[in-house]
Structure formats: C-alpha cells, structure tokens
Amino acid sequence: MTAVATPSPTRTDTLPMTRLIAVELRKLADTRAGLWLLIIIGLVTAGTSAIQLGWADDESQTFAAFYTFGLLPSAVLLPVLGILSVTSEWSQRTVLSTFTLVPARGRVLMAKLAAGTLIAIAATATTAVLAALANLIAGPLGGDASWSLDSSLIWQSLLLQVIFVLMGIGFGALLLNTPLAIVIYFALPTVWTVLGGAISGLRTASEWLDLNATSQAMTEPDMTGGEWSRLAVSAAVWVALPLLLGAIRVLRREVS
C-alpha cells in the first residue's frame, strides 16, 4: 500500500514581516474613519500653507515656517490613526480573523508599530514637499522665501511625529476602546500639564514627566543633553509604558 504525501498547510505566522507591515498599512485606510482621517490630515496640512501665504507677514513666509507650522495637523491627528489601527479591529471584531491568520500576536503588534512609524515618516515627508511648494509660491508674491532650515530640526521633527504616533498606538492597545482611548490620550496629558503648572509641588516632576513640555525642545535646533534626558523620561512614561502594558493586554486578552 502506497502512502500519499499531503502538503502541509502554509504557516501564516511565518509570513515575511514586510507583508504584515504592508497589510497593516492598508488597514489604516480600510475603514471610513481611517480613510477620512488621512484625507483630513492632508487637506489641513495643505491649508496651513495657504493660511501663511494669505495672512502671514512676508518675513514669516519661509520654508522653515511653512514646514514647522505644517507639522501641527499630523502631530495632533496621526496619533488618533494609531489608536484606530488597534482599537478598530477589536470594536469590529475583525481581530478574530487577524489572530486566526497570524496566531503570533506579537508579530501583528510589531507590524502595527512599524506601519505607524512609516505613516509618520510619510506624513513628515509630505509636509516638507508641501512646504517647499508653498515657499516657491511665496517668492513671487513678495514673501521672504528663504530655504534655510537647521538639519537637526528635520530629524527631530520626524522623531517627534513617530513618538506621538507610537503613543497613540500604546493608548489604543492599553484601552482597546476607540472613544475611551481618544479621550484619555488627549485629556490625561493635558490635565497633567495644567496640574504641573498650577501646583508648585509638581513643577519639578512636571519638567521631567510632561511630554507636552519636554517635546517642545524638539522644535528648536541643537537640543541639550538635559533636554534629551527629560524627553527620554517623559517618553518612557507616556509612550513606552502604555506600549508595554498594552502589548501585555493584547497578548493575554481572550478573543471572542
């Protein structure tokens, strides 16, 4: 009697990480909320250049000004996209099929983090392109149209965008509820900033633990060692800790 060899099923948890990242990037625009959020970010970023061209002083119409002002919409809204990348699957219960296809949940989380990082890089690059176009328009209209920009501001602004996106993903993984995660993401750091400024006993701690304050140094060239230390401590509290606790929750939570 001859034994017939049957091919073993493909192990989806051995899929290349690049493919998983590509899937997570596609998921960012799969839902109407994610797609419209991306569209709004693009429109508002372009709108910042239009505002400066129409109402800013001629001296303020420089590439550096267009670039730094244009980063504000993505800095505020991209973390919401990071939250949605995690919570939408649990709220819509597509997480069941995701973890069925890729049982290694840690790989899925890593792909989400990589996708969030890539979308932050893409948003920063797009902002730079829009700022360059606005600066080209500003010259004939009488604006300064200077192209000078400290090189440290480029990668510092990029790092800042990545930090905020990862913070959003961390809050999303920790809470696994879209409305709650968005409210807590915006409210909790703001409350801490207000308390740190209003209560004298918290001011020293706030200098190290207030990410809203420590991240401001990244908008200026040539950060000092002390500024980097304070940023690292605040990022550990507001980014690394939620990511760690959120990963533990996602890895252990039962999918129903």
C-alpha positions in Angstrom: 0.0 0.0 0.0 1.5 3.3 -1.0 1.3 6.3 1.3 0.2 9.5 -0.2 2.1 12.6 1.0 -0.1 15.6 1.6 1.3 19.1 1.5 1.4 20.7 4.9 -0.7 23.9 5.3 1.1 27.2 4.9 2.1 28.6 8.3 0.8 32.2 8.2 2.8 33.1 11.3 5.9 32.7 9.2 4.8 35.3 6.6 7.5 37.9 6.0 7.3 40.9 8.3 7.3 43.1 5.2 4.0 41.6 4.1 2.4 42.0 7.5 3.5 45.6 7.6 2.0 46.2 4.1 -1.3 44.7 5.4 -1.3 47.0 8.4 -0.6 50.0 6.2 -3.5 49.0 4.0 -5.7 48.6 7.1 -5.1 52.3 8.0 -7.2 53.3 5.1 -9.6 50.4 5.0 -12.2 51.9 7.3 -14.1 55.1 6.5 -12.8 56.6 9.7 -9.2 55.9 8.9 -9.5 57.0 5.2 -11.2 60.3 6.1 -8.7 61.0 8.8 -5.9 60.6 6.3 -7.7 62.9 3.9 -8.3 65.5 6.6 -4.7 65.4 7.6 -3.6 66.0 4.0 -6.1 68.8 3.5 -5.4 70.6 6.8 -1.7 70.3 6.2 -2.1 72.0 2.8 -4.4 74.5 4.5 -1.6 75.6 6.8 0.5 76.7 3.8 -2.5 78.5 2.3 -3.1 80.3 5.6 0.5 81.5 5.8 0.6 82.6 2.2 -2.6 84.6 2.7 -2.2 86.1 6.1 1.4 85.7 7.4 3.9 88.5 7.3 6.4 88.4 4.4 9.2 87.7 6.8 7.4 84.7 8.1 6.9 83.1 4.7 10.0 80.9 4.8 10.5 77.2 4.2 11.2 76.7 7.9 8.0 78.4 8.9 5.9 76.5 6.3 7.4 73.3 7.4 7.1 73.7 11.2 3.5 75.0 11.0 2.5 72.3 8.6 3.6 69.6 11.0 0.9 70.6 13.6 -2.1 68.8 11.9 -0.3 65.4 11.6 1.2 65.8 15.2 -2.4 66.1 16.5 -4.3 63.7 14.2 -1.9 60.9 13.4 -1.9 59.5 16.9 -5.7 59.1 16.5 -5.0 57.0 13.4 -2.5 55.0 15.6 -5.3 54.4 18.1 -7.7 53.3 15.4 -5.2 50.9 14.0 -5.5 48.9 17.2 -9.0 49.5 18.6 -11.0 49.3 15.3 -10.1 45.6 15.0 -11.4 44.9 18.4 -14.5 47.0 18.1 -15.4 45.5 14.7 -14.3 42.0 15.9 -12.0 41.6 12.9 -9.3 40.8 15.4 -10.6 37.2 15.4 -9.7 36.7 11.8 -6.4 38.6 12.2 -5.2 36.4 15.0 -6.6 33.3 13.3 -4.5 34.0 10.2 -1.5 35.2 12.2 -1.6 33.4 15.6 1.7 35.1 16.7 0.1 38.3 18.2 3.4 39.8 18.9 4.2 39.9 15.2 1.0 41.7 14.5 1.7 44.3 17.1 5.2 44.8 15.7 3.7 45.2 12.2 1.3 47.9 13.6 4.2 49.7 15.2 6.2 49.6 12.0 3.2 50.8 10.0 2.7 53.7 12.4 6.3 54.7 12.1 6.2 54.6 8.3 3.0 56.7 8.1 4.7 59.2 10.4 7.7 59.3 8.1 5.4 59.7 5.1 3.4 62.5 6.7 6.6 64.4 7.5 8.0 64.0 4.0 4.6 65.1 2.5 4.7 68.2 4.8 8.2 69.0 3.6 7.1 68.8 0.0 4.0 71.0 0.6 6.2 73.5 2.5 8.6 73.6 -0.5 5.8 74.3 -2.9 4.4 77.0 -0.7 7.8 78.6 -0.4 8.2 78.6 -4.2 4.8 80.4 -4.4 5.8 82.8 -1.6 8.8 84.3 -3.6 6.8 85.8 -6.5 4.2 87.0 -4.0 6.7 89.1 -2.1 7.5 86.6 0.7 10.9 86.0 2.2 11.1 82.6 0.6 14.2 81.6 2.5 15.2 78.0 2.3 17.4 77.9 5.5 16.5 75.1 7.9 18.7 73.6 10.6 19.3 70.0 9.7 18.7 68.9 13.3 15.1 70.2 13.1 14.4 67.7 10.2 15.2 64.6 12.1 14.0 66.0 15.4 10.6 66.8 13.9 10.5 63.3 12.4 11.2 61.7 15.7 8.6 63.8 17.4 5.9 62.6 14.9 7.0 59.0 15.5 6.8 59.4 19.3 3.2 60.8 19.1 2.0 58.0 16.7 3.6 55.3 19.0 1.9 57.0 22.0 -1.4 56.7 20.2 -0.8 53.0 19.4 0.1 52.4 23.1 -3.1 54.0 24.4 -5.1 52.1 21.9 -3.6 48.8 22.8 -3.9 49.5 26.5 -7.6 50.5 26.4 -8.9 48.6 23.3 -11.8 51.1 23.1 -11.8 53.8 20.5 -13.7 56.6 22.2 -12.1 56.0 25.6 -8.6 55.8 24.1 -9.0 59.0 22.2 -10.4 60.9 25.2 -7.8 59.6 27.6 -5.0 60.3 25.0 -5.9 64.0 24.8 -7.2 64.6 28.3 -4.7 62.9 30.6 -1.5 64.6 29.3 -3.4 68.0 29.2 -4.6 67.6 32.8 -1.1 66.7 33.9 0.3 69.8 32.1 -2.3 72.0 33.9 -1.6 70.5 37.3 2.1 70.7 36.8 1.8 74.4 36.0 -0.7 75.2 38.8 0.7 73.2 41.7 4.2 74.3 42.8 4.9 70.9 44.3 4.5 69.2 41.0 6.6 71.6 38.9 9.9 69.8 39.3 8.3 66.5 38.4 6.4 68.1 35.5 9.7 69.2 34.0 10.6 65.5 33.6 7.2 63.9 33.1 5.2 66.4 31.0 5.7 65.2 27.4 3.9 68.3 26.1 6.6 70.4 27.7 9.7 68.2 27.1 8.8 67.7 23.4 8.8 71.5 22.8 12.6 71.4 22.8 12.4 69.3 19.7 11.1 72.3 17.7 14.4 74.1 18.4 17.8 73.2 16.9 20.6 71.6 18.9 18.9 70.2 21.9 21.0 70.0 25.0 21.8 66.8 27.0 19.4 67.8 29.7 16.6 68.4 27.2 17.2 64.9 25.8 17.2 63.4 29.2 13.9 65.0 30.1 12.4 63.9 26.8 13.5 60.3 27.4 12.0 60.1 30.8 8.6 61.6 29.7 8.6 59.4 26.7 9.2 56.3 28.8 6.2 57.2 31.0 3.8 58.3 28.2 4.9 56.1 25.3 7.0 53.1 26.4 4.8 52.2 29.5 1.5 52.3 27.6 3.0 50.2 24.8 4.4 47.6 27.3 1.1 47.3 29.2 -0.9 47.4 26.0 1.1 44.7 24.5 0.6 42.5 27.6 -3.1 43.1 27.5 -3.4 42.3 23.7 -1.3 39.2 24.1 -3.4 37.9 27.0 -6.9 39.0 26.2 -9.3 36.4 25.1 -10.7 36.9 21.6 -14.4 36.4 21.4 
